[in-house]
Amino acid sequence: MHRLDREIVALLPRLRRLARTLTRDQTDADDLVQQTVERALVHRGQWRPGTRLDSWMFRIMKNAWIDEARSRTRRAAVLSPEEAGEAVGSDGAGEMETRLEARVVADAMARLPDDQRLAVALVLVEGLSYKEAAEVMEVPQGTLTSRLGRGRAALLAELAGAAT
């Protein structure tokens, strides 16, 4: 296995997390990760050693998701409904509470507009710098900062409302 292949494999958990944020659906997220990895492997010659592989992969994912969303719009397809019973079989009260809290945050994230949700995911969840996230989103850094600020404010307001 080549070094690049190993690095892509190591990125899979982060790619899956970002895909779930983008798609709002576990099955669609898995498909998006697969499309992203396939595109990266096909175009591996475009990646430049010394640059951040995660940013390159996130950009591929973002573009793949835009392509998919456009395709779905053209086909008038509907996203799969949220799977029920994700916590079936969980018997730990603490684990269940953690899952419920995570679900509240995920639901709040899902209600953000796409541009804000992606900004929040790249900076706050994936830990990219503002500059790197702006490059992934292909927007000026000021635009990213604005989207991130609005997304944070909306999340805080929504989560404060959920806590009461």
C-alpha positions as CSV (number, residue, x, y, z in Angstrom):
1,M,0.0,0.0,0.0
2,H,1.4,3.4,-1.0
3,R,1.9,6.1,1.6
4,L,-0.9,8.3,0.1
5,D,-3.3,5.3,0.3
6,R,-2.4,4.8,4.0
7,E,-3.0,8.5,4.7
8,I,-6.4,8.4,3.0
9,V,-7.4,5.4,5.1
10,A,-6.3,7.3,8.2
11,L,-8.6,10.2,7.1
12,L,-11.7,8.0,6.8
13,P,-13.2,8.8,10.2
14,R,-12.9,12.5,9.6
15,L,-14.3,12.2,6.0
16,R,-17.2,10.2,7.3
17,R,-17.9,12.8,10.0
18,L,-17.9,15.7,7.5
19,A,-20.0,13.6,5.1
20,R,-22.6,13.1,7.8
21,T,-22.7,16.8,8.4
22,L,-23.1,17.6,4.7
23,T,-25.7,14.9,3.9
24,R,-27.6,14.7,7.1
25,D,-28.0,11.0,6.5
26,Q,-25.8,8.0,7.4
27,T,-26.3,6.1,4.2
28,D,-25.8,9.1,2.0
29,A,-22.7,10.0,4.0
30,D,-21.2,6.5,3.4
31,D,-21.9,6.9,-0.4
32,L,-20.3,10.4,-0.3
33,V,-17.2,9.1,1.4
34,Q,-16.9,6.3,-1.2
35,Q,-17.3,8.9,-4.0
36,T,-14.7,11.1,-2.4
37,V,-12.1,8.3,-2.0
38,E,-12.7,7.1,-5.5
39,R,-12.2,10.6,-7.0
40,A,-9.1,11.1,-4.9
41,L,-7.6,7.8,-6.0
42,V,-8.4,8.5,-9.7
43,H,-6.9,12.0,-9.4
44,R,-4.1,11.2,-7.0
45,G,-1.6,12.9,-9.4
46,Q,-3.2,16.3,-8.7
47,W,-2.4,16.2,-5.0
48,R,0.9,17.8,-4.2
49,P,3.1,16.3,-1.4
50,G,3.7,18.9,1.3
51,T,0.2,20.2,1.1
52,R,-2.6,19.2,3.5
53,L,-4.2,16.0,2.4
54,D,-7.3,16.6,4.6
55,S,-8.0,20.0,2.9
56,W,-7.6,18.4,-0.5
57,M,-10.0,15.5,0.4
58,F,-12.5,17.9,2.0
59,R,-12.6,20.0,-1.2
60,I,-13.2,16.8,-3.3
61,M,-16.0,15.9,-0.9
62,K,-17.6,19.3,-1.0
63,N,-17.5,19.3,-4.8
64,A,-18.9,15.7,-5.0
65,W,-21.7,16.7,-2.7
66,I,-22.5,19.8,-4.8
67,D,-22.6,17.5,-7.9
68,E,-24.9,15.0,-6.1
69,A,-27.2,17.8,-4.9
70,R,-27.5,19.1,-8.4
71,S,-28.2,15.7,-9.7
72,R,-30.8,15.0,-7.1
73,T,-32.5,18.3,-8.0
74,R,-32.6,17.4,-11.6
75,R,-34.0,14.0,-10.8
76,A,-36.3,15.5,-8.2
77,A,-35.1,12.8,-5.8
78,V,-35.7,13.0,-2.1
79,L,-33.1,12.2,0.6
80,S,-33.6,9.1,2.6
81,P,-35.6,9.6,5.8
82,E,-33.7,9.6,9.1
83,E,-33.2,6.1,10.3
84,A,-35.2,5.3,13.4
85,G,-33.8,3.3,16.3
86,E,-30.1,4.3,16.0
87,A,-29.7,3.6,19.7
88,V,-31.5,0.2,19.8
89,G,-29.5,-2.2,21.9
90,S,-27.9,0.5,24.0
91,D,-28.6,-0.2,27.6
92,G,-26.2,2.3,29.3
93,A,-27.9,5.3,30.7
94,G,-24.8,7.5,30.4
95,E,-24.3,6.4,26.9
96,M,-27.9,7.1,26.0
97,E,-27.7,10.6,27.5
98,T,-24.5,11.3,25.5
99,R,-26.2,10.0,22.3
100,L,-29.2,12.2,23.0
101,E,-27.0,15.3,23.5
102,A,-25.1,14.5,20.3
103,R,-28.4,14.0,18.5
104,V,-29.6,17.5,19.7
105,V,-26.4,19.1,18.4
106,A,-26.6,17.1,15.1
107,D,-30.2,18.2,14.6
108,A,-29.3,21.8,15.3
109,M,-26.4,21.5,12.8
110,A,-28.7,20.0,10.2
111,R,-31.1,23.0,10.4
112,L,-28.3,25.4,9.5
113,P,-28.1,26.6,5.9
114,D,-25.6,24.6,3.9
115,D,-22.9,27.3,3.7
116,Q,-23.0,27.8,7.5
117,R,-23.1,24.1,8.3
118,L,-20.0,23.5,6.2
119,A,-18.1,26.4,7.7
120,V,-18.9,25.2,11.2
121,A,-18.0,21.6,10.4
122,L,-14.7,22.5,8.8
123,V,-13.5,24.9,11.5
124,L,-15.1,23.7,14.7
125,V,-15.4,20.0,14.1
126,E,-12.5,19.2,11.8
127,G,-10.2,21.9,13.2
128,L,-9.1,23.5,9.9
129,S,-7.8,27.0,10.1
130,Y,-10.0,29.8,8.7
131,K,-7.6,30.1,5.7
132,E,-7.8,26.3,5.0
133,A,-11.5,26.2,5.4
134,A,-12.0,29.2,3.1
135,E,-9.8,27.4,0.5
136,V,-11.9,24.2,0.8
137,M,-15.1,26.2,0.4
138,E,-13.5,28.3,-2.3
139,V,-14.6,31.6,-0.8
140,P,-12.7,34.6,0.6
141,Q,-11.7,34.2,4.3
142,G,-14.0,37.1,5.3
143,T,-16.9,35.2,3.8
144,L,-16.0,32.1,5.7
145,T,-15.7,34.2,8.9
146,S,-19.1,35.7,8.4
147,R,-20.7,32.3,7.7
148,L,-19.0,30.8,10.7
149,G,-20.1,33.6,13.0
150,R,-23.8,33.3,11.8
151,G,-23.6,29.5,12.1
152,R,-22.2,29.7,15.7
153,A,-24.8,32.2,16.7
154,A,-27.6,30.1,15.3
155,L,-26.3,27.0,16.9
156,L,-26.0,28.7,20.3
157,A,-29.5,30.1,20.1
158,E,-31.0,26.8,19.1
159,L,-29.1,24.8,21.7
160,A,-30.0,27.4,24.4
161,G,-33.6,26.9,23.4
162,A,-33.3,23.1,23.5
163,A,-31.9,23.3,27.0
164,T,-35.0,25.0,28.4
